[in-house]
């Protein structure tokens, strides 16, 4: 007999996703993620946090980087494409990833701005950041029976401000996991996801966000009056 959600006391994300409730959660989130993620066939994607249930198989190269946190360190199936990293020091080359997927990651970081800056450097100029972050006002952030109930959840405003400060431009922001964890089932979960998405209800258990690098946000704009006061370059005589 499978363990019920009420009896699950997950020590880590890997244990949760081995459970029936974890498999249902991954099923529902994957259905939503596939709709907002860019096509990954032949591209490179980095998963940070605990992303084993969510990394697309179509990617040319996919690596899972787990953070130095009890919720994400343990893995049931270690492989050569799985590593543990410091959230502020990602051991990947600049401009090396077409996409970065973060699940069970941002809420466990010590300094969130440093974490997002490290991702910014790792992404290609046209790369995409995909975030699944616990919603501070949702049901899932208020029970420790799932990994989404650990770490620091975010409100919509907090998440928007953080991404803006770290030079990301949000392309998509919606909620997911509308059904409470204790009432989650595949059928009911899908129905509530459809209703919540259509009505844009704020009660989703997690924020789903896609964002791109805002490369020009840090470049100051010069108006005509200021430009007139700047020294002009005088061409040298031929």
Phi and psi in degrees as a GROMACS rama.xvg file:
@    title "Ramachandran Plot"
@    xaxis  label "Phi"
@    yaxis  label "Psi"
@TYPE xy
-73.2343  147.371  UNK-2
-70.282  134.825  UNK-3
-77.9066  160.375  UNK-4
-61.1457  -35.8193  UNK-5
-63.5917  -25.2864  UNK-6
-98.0027  -7.87617  UNK-7
-77.8473  124.719  UNK-8
-123.325  81.1043  UNK-9
-62.7094  125.714  UNK-10
-80.7741  -20.9095  UNK-11
-163.23  168.343  UNK-12
-66.2105  -35.5074  UNK-13
-61.2967  -41.7068  UNK-14
-64.3919  -41.5329  UNK-15
-60.2776  -45.3469  UNK-16
-74.6877  -8.59432  UNK-17
-81.6403  -16.5158  UNK-18
-83.4749  166.171  UNK-19
-63.1636  -42.726  UNK-20
-65.3317  -37.2033  UNK-21
-64.5048  -38.96  UNK-22
-67.3314  -38.4308  UNK-23
-65.6726  -41.6142  UNK-24
-60.4965  -47.1456  UNK-25
-62.5243  -38.4699  UNK-26
-60.8821  -48.3669  UNK-27
-68.1183  -42.0772  UNK-28
-67.4613  -38.9972  UNK-29
-63.0945  -36.936  UNK-30
-61.3506  -38.7347  UNK-31
-75.7513  -40.2577  UNK-32
-63.8604  -37.7877  UNK-33
-62.8569  -25.3251  UNK-34
-80.5785  -23.3451  UNK-35
-110.392  -16.1294  UNK-36
-78.4885  145.068  UNK-37
-69.6621  159.339  UNK-38
-58.3268  130.939  UNK-39
-110.352  5.04376  UNK-40
-62.3202  125.324  UNK-41
74.7912  10.9577  UNK-42
-116.415  173.741  UNK-43
-107.945  130.161  UNK-44
-131.791  138.083  UNK-45
-111.721  126.572  UNK-46
-103.887  129.646  UNK-47
-123.041  136.014  UNK-48
110.369  -109.717  UNK-49
-138.775  98.0989  UNK-50
-117.994  9.16421  UNK-51
-51.9427  -40.0633  UNK-52
-75.9019  -6.10375  UNK-53
-121.168  -12.7501  UNK-54
-69.002  128.707  UNK-55
-69.7754  136.786  UNK-56
-73.6457  -16.6559  UNK-57
-77.2262  -13.0516  UNK-58
-65.877  144.754  UNK-59
-66.3632  -38.2181  UNK-60
-142.201  124.673  UNK-61
-135.142  128.729  UNK-62
-129.918  141.627  UNK-63
-106.29  122.414  UNK-64
-114.415  110.819  UNK-65
-93.4152  146.319  UNK-66
-85.2744  163.859  UNK-67
-76.3907  71.2931  UNK-68
-148.576  143.746  UNK-69
-58.1305  -30.4625  UNK-70
-70.8371  -24.0657  UNK-71
-121.623  -4.61504  UNK-72
-73.9825  -40.6487  UNK-73
-72.5607  139.512  UNK-74
-134.835  142.552  UNK-75
-88.1414  -19.2674  UNK-76
-134.447  75.0001  UNK-77
-63.1038  146.252  UNK-78
-148.238  173.949  UNK-79
-70.1543  -14.8351  UNK-80
-105.322  33.0974  UNK-81
-136.68  129.569  UNK-82
-146.742  165.629  UNK-83
-110.891  132.617  UNK-84
-132.254  160.756  UNK-85
-82.6057  135.379  UNK-86
-63.2138  -25.002  UNK-87
-97.9557  -4.12405  UNK-88
-135.74  82.4501  UNK-89
-81.2256  124.919  UNK-90
-83.5242  52.9004  UNK-91
-130.656  148.746  UNK-92
-64.9044  152.209  UNK-93
-61.6977  142.88  UNK-94
58.8235  32.0639  UNK-95
-100.654  -11.2762  UNK-96
-121.95  137.57  UNK-97
-79.9909  -24.8206  UNK-98
-152.345  148.623  UNK-99
-127.706  121.432  UNK-100
-106.172  125.168  UNK-101
-119.158  114.745  UNK-102
-132.83  131.442  UNK-103
55.8123  44.8725  UNK-104
-128.379  -62.8421  UNK-105
-57.1106  -40.0164  UNK-106
-70.3598  -12.2134  UNK-107
-104.69  0.248465  UNK-108
-76.2191  150.415  UNK-109
-76.2407  -43.2568  UNK-110
-131.747  98.9087  UNK-111
-58.2757  -42.4671  UNK-112
-60.2645  -39.448  UNK-113
-64.417  -38.0217  UNK-114
-62.4956  -46.869  UNK-115
-70.4538  -32.0263  UNK-116
-65.7314  -38.1217  UNK-117
-64.2444  -39.1821  UNK-118
-65.7813  -41.7675  UNK-119
-54.7872  -43.7658  UNK-120
-68.0513  -34.098  UNK-121
-74.6285  -30.6881  UNK-122
-72.7683  147.318  UNK-123
-67.4882  165.942  UNK-124
-60.618  -30.7945  UNK-125
-106.981  20.2952  UNK-126
-74.5455  168.394  UNK-127
-124.103  133.811  UNK-128
-98.4504  128.853  UNK-129
-118.947  122.713  UNK-130
-117.826  137.615  UNK-131
-122.057  110.625  UNK-132
-128.112  134.677  UNK-133
-57.289  135.81  UNK-134
-85.9932  123.461  UNK-135
-57.5927  -32.7189  UNK-136
-96.542  4.23832  UNK-137
-91.7519  166.313  UNK-138
-65.028  -37.343  UNK-139
-66.8607  -26.531  UNK-140
-75.6109  -9.87  UNK-141
-112.629  19.7691  UNK-142
-137.596  134.876  UNK-143
-90.4394  14.9694  UNK-144
-80.8459  -6.48415  UNK-145
-133.134  159.747  UNK-146
-61.5635  -23.0716  UNK-147
-71.1364  -11.7444  UNK-148
-93.7518  10.3604  UNK-149
-116.692  159.224  UNK-150
81.1254  -162.853  UNK-151
-107.884  108.854  UNK-152
-72.5788  166.468  UNK-153
-126.032  144.991  UNK-154
-82.8315  166.486  UNK-155
-60.7335  -42.2967  UNK-156
-66.558  -41.2961  UNK-157
-61.7587  -43.3527  UNK-158
-67.368  -41.8715  UNK-159
-61.7492  -44.8114  UNK-160
-64.2141  -41.352  UNK-161
-63.1586  -44.3466  UNK-162
-66.0556  -38.341  UNK-163
-64.1632  -41.3413  UNK-164
-66.351  -28.7983  UNK-165
-100.67  20.9267  UNK-166
64.4349  43.5068  UNK-167
-115.283  143.632  UNK-168
-110.304  120.443  UNK-169
-74.3176  127.58  UNK-170
-97.0865  -34.4968  UNK-171
-147.084  137.519  UNK-172
-146.602  115.567  UNK-173
-146.022  175.501  UNK-174
-106.328  158.195  UNK-175
-145.524  170.89  UNK-176
57.3331  63.5157  UNK-177
-72.2923  -32.3377  UNK-178
-77.1143  140.715  UNK-179
-61.0165  150.646  UNK-180
-54.8498  -41.1127  UNK-181
-68.5847  -20.3929  UNK-182
-108.514  10.3951  UNK-183
-72.8492  129.69  UNK-184
-145.196  160.526  UNK-185
-59.9895  -44.997  UNK-186
-70.4108  -52.6751  UNK-187
-63.9314  -37.8552  UNK-188
-60.7172  -43.7169  UNK-189
-64.2336  -42.3946  UNK-190
-61.7166  -46.3838  UNK-191
-68.5727  -32.0946  UNK-192
-63.9781  -44.3738  UNK-193
-64.6527  -44.1001  UNK-194
-64.5437  -47.7404  UNK-195
-63.1324  -37.2443  UNK-196
-69.9735  -41.7087  UNK-197
-67.9001  -39.687  UNK-198
-90.0898  -3.56701  UNK-199
54.3765  48.4901  UNK-200
-69.91  142.372  UNK-201
-87.1234  10.7801  UNK-202
-97.3698  12.1938  UNK-203
-59.7594  146.942  UNK-204
-70.5471  -28.2738  UNK-205
-136.253  153.032  UNK-206
-86.2717  135.309  UNK-207
-112.244  121.888  UNK-208
-133.947  136.617  UNK-209
-116.981  140.217  UNK-210
-146.589  156.777  UNK-211
-124.722  162.159  UNK-212
-66.1537  129.642  UNK-213
-98.1497  80.1871  UNK-214
-65.2733  -21.5473  UNK-215
-101.428  1.50291  UNK-216
-65.8859  -29.8713  UNK-217
-90.9531  1.93788  UNK-218
-92.5408  117.133  UNK-219
-68.2198  144.197  UNK-220
-90.024  138.917  UNK-221
-110.954  120.844  UNK-222
-82.4952  173.222  UNK-223
-63.9644  -37.7996  UNK-224
-65.5434  -43.391  UNK-225
-67.4054  -39.106  UNK-226
-62.0336  -33.235  UNK-227
-68.4249  -24.0486  UNK-228
-86.9846  -11.3705  UNK-229
-80.3855  145.644  UNK-230
-64.1858  136.28  UNK-231
-93.4013  142.959  UNK-232
-73.115  124.858  UNK-233
-93.4021  124.909  UNK-234
-66.0795  140.354  UNK-235
-74.0521  145.92  UNK-236
-65.6653  145.586  UNK-237
